[in-house]
Amino acid sequence: MKPTPHSLLLRTPPLDSVGRSAVGCLACAFALLAGHGCAEPAANHAPVVGQVAAALPPPVSVTTVANYVAPPPPPPAPPPTLPPSSVTRTIVSESEIQRRLVAAGGQAGDVQITLAWGNRNDLDLHVVLPCGSGVELFHGHKVDCGMRLDVDKNVGDLTSSPVENVRPEPVGASAKPGHYVVYVVYYANKEDGRGDPSEYTVRTIVHGATKYFSGRISSSRDRAHPLRITEFDVH
């Protein structure tokens, strides 16, 4: 028969003299805290205190605690991996670039650099060519080093869908090998002080590989400083 809680209490052995004295000490302690006297003689408490103290486990070594070395914190979690982006958002779409080139008579080539923007301000496409230091195509120097600036918009007649284009010269020729650097220059604000900054897209095609670069250019900030867009090598 499994013993019940009551039967367990009944079977608890009686307190010995030490136990009775310990209970008496505790009772005296509570009486003193309450402001009452203690009827138990103080001499009776000393042996009990000594016996109880002898039965306690030894204290924890202070040296052991002082020499404790905490484990190193776990390494920080790596940053989340972002999905690769193949093409930056273009301000002027590919279909719109093609439409403008066809309307303006721009030609294609194995290397082609095109600038398109969205207002009547005069932006200029500049391309540094691989035929010696300082050889550069722009509105004032349209043919050199086997390349031609064949479309240059918003110089005279203004349009809100302008485009500029650089390609090999003559049409069908291959671009010379070497290093090319592309800039956009803010030449003039022709929106009566409005339309600033101007948003643009530059498209480069190098042997079938197409890239887009979009941004903003301001007359007050960038007019005196050509904006470097990209650079590439032709092999």
N, C-alpha and C positions, 0 to 999 in steps of 0.2 A: 504494500500500500504506500503510495507516494505521500510524503508528509505535507501537510497544509502549512500555510504561513503561521497559523496559530500554534500548531504543534512544534514548529521550529522555535518560536518564541519560548514555549514552555521548556524546550530542551536546552536553552542557553545556559551555560554553567554560571554559578553565582560568582560575584566579584570577590577577589581575594583582598588581602589587606592593602596591597598597593593600589588596586583599583578603587577600593573604598576611599583611600586617602586622596587619590587623584580627583575623584568626584568631589570630595570635600574641598580640595584646593580650588577647583573650578567654581564651586558654589561661593566660596569666600571671595574669589575675584569678582564675580558678578555683584555680590553684596557690597563690596567696596566701591565699585563703579556707581552703584545706585545711592551711595552716601550712607550705607548702613554699616554696622560693625560686623565682625566675623567672630563667631563663637569658637572656631577651631584654633588651638594654640599655634603660633607661628612656627614653633620648633617642629611640629608634626609635618610641616610642608617640605622642609629641606631634604629629608631622605627621599621623599617621593619625587621631587624635582630632579635629584641626582639619578634615580633609577630610570625615570622617563627619558632624561637626556642621554643616558648610556644606551638606551634602546633605539635612539634615532639613528638614521643612516649618516655616514660622514658627509660634510658639506662638499659641494662641487668645487673642484680645483679652480682657483682664479686664473692660474697660469694657463690652464687648458682653454678657458674662455678667451683670454687675451690673445693667444696664438691662433685662434680660429681664423681661417682665411675663407672668405666667401667665394663661391664659384663665380667665374666671369659671367657677365650678362650675356644673353643670347645675341647673336649678330642681328643687326637691323634687317627687316624684310626688304628684299630688292624692290625697286620701283616697278610699277606695272608696265608691262610691255605694250606699247601702242602699235596698232596695226600699221603696216607700211603704207605710205601715201605715194601713189605712182605719179600723180599730176597735181600741182598746186592749182587752186581755183583761178580760172582765167576771167579777167574783166571783160575782154572782147573774145567771143567764142571763135572756134576754128571755122565754123561755117560763115560767120560774119567777116572774118579775115579774108577768106577765099572770095566772098562776094565783093569786097572792096578792091581786092587785087585785080579781079576780072574787070570791074568797072573802070579802074584807073590804068589798065594796060600793063600791070606788073607781070614779070616773067619769073618762072621757077628755075631751079638749078640744083646741082648736087650739093651745093652749099647755098643756103638762102637765109637771110635775116630780115625780119619784118617787124615793124612797129605800128601799132594801132592804138588809138585813144578815142575819147568820147565827147569832145567839144571843139570849138573853133580856135582854140589857142594853137600857137605854132610851136610844136615840139619837133626836135630834130634827131634823126638817127645818125650816130657816128660809129664808124668801124675802123679800128686800127688794123692795118694789113701786114702780112709777113714779108715785106719787101724793103727792109731797111727801117731805121729809126725815124719815127714821125710821119710815116706814110699813112694817111687817114682819109677815108671817104666821108663827106658830109655835103651839105647843100652848096657850098662854095667850091667843092672839088669832087666831082661826081664819078670820075673814071680813073682808075689806077690799079696796078698790080693784078690785072686780069679780073677786076670786079667793077660793078657799076651800080650806082644809086639810080634806079630807073623810075622811081615814083617819089615825089617830094611834095606833100600837101600842106595847105594853109599858109603858103607863101604869099600868094595874091588872092585868087578866088578861095573863099572860105567855105568849109563844109563841117558839119557836125559828125561826120563819119570818116575821118581822115586816116591815111595809111602811108607808110614809107617802106621802101623795099630795096634790098641789096642782093645782087646775084652775080654769077660769073659773066664775063664779057669776052667773046660774044656769046649769045644764047646757045646753049648746048655744049659749051666748053666746060672743062673741069677746073675747079678752084685750085689755086696754087697751094702746095703743102706749106705748113707753118702754123704760127700762133696768131689767133684772131682775138681781139678784145672789143666788146660791144658797150657803147655808152648811149644814154638818152640825155639830151640837153633841152632845157626850157628856154626857148629863144624869145618868145613874146607872148604876152597876154592880149588876146584879141576878143575877149568877152566883156569889154568895158569894165574891167575890174572884177567880174564875176568868174565863175567856173574855175576857182582855185581852191585846193589843188586839183590837178588833172590826173585822172586815173588812166593807166596804160597797160598794155600787154605787149611783150616782146616774144616773138616766136623764132626759134632757130631750128633749121633742118640741116644736119650734117650727115651726108651719105645715108639718108633714110631715117636717122634718129631724130625725133622731134621733141623739143622741150619748150615750156612756156614759163615766162617770168612776168608777174603782174605786181603793180604797186602804184604809188602816188608820187607826183612831183609838183613842187610849189614854186611860183615865181619869186616869192619873198625869201625863200630858203635856199633854193637850188639853182637859181638862174646863173649865178657866177660859178657854179661848181657842177661839171658834168657828172651824171649819176652812172656809176659803173654797174652794168647789169650782169654780164657773164663773160667768160672767155673759154676758148676751146682750141684744140689742135686738129689740123687736117693732115692726114698721112697719105 
